[in-house]
Amino acid sequence: MIEFKQATLDKETIDQLLELSANWVREDCSFGIVANAREDLKEPCFIALDGNKIVGYTFGHFYVKENKTSCIEIGSRCFDVDELYVLPEYRDKKIGGTLFKMIENFVKNDVDYITLSTPTKDYKKALKFYVEKVDMTFHSAYLIKKTK
């Protein structure tokens, strides 16, 4: 049975989160992802546990929008989801959605928007998860084509 909770960034939790981050890099499913160092980890942080093993996590940071966009006004209070990761063998078990909902419930009274960007190599799965499963709105895409 998977247990979900808000994490305290103690040594044991940090060590497991850093290993999960390194696993994400080895998985090679996102463009340009690099393994976290201790200073990259932030609170609030929520984790999914299988026994004592962390199998998924999410964390992010609060900010105030400084530049107007087509959908977010200057001065809007926002929370950016920096990372949401679940080990491959634990995916499709509603762990990612539960982690997202936990962080959403934690920040929703303090912000106007939850934001994120994703460097995923599988945009179809990312869109299905973020738009269909956790009810985010697709706003824009940054596309590239290498010419040489």
Secondary structure, DSSP 8 states (H G I E B T S, - for coil): -EEEEE----HHHHHHHHHHHHHHHHHT-BTT-----GGG--SSEEEEEETTEEEEEEEEEEEE--S--SSS-TT-EEEEEEEEEE-GGGTTSSHHHHHHHHHHHHHTTT-SEEE----BS-HHHHHIIIIIIS--------------
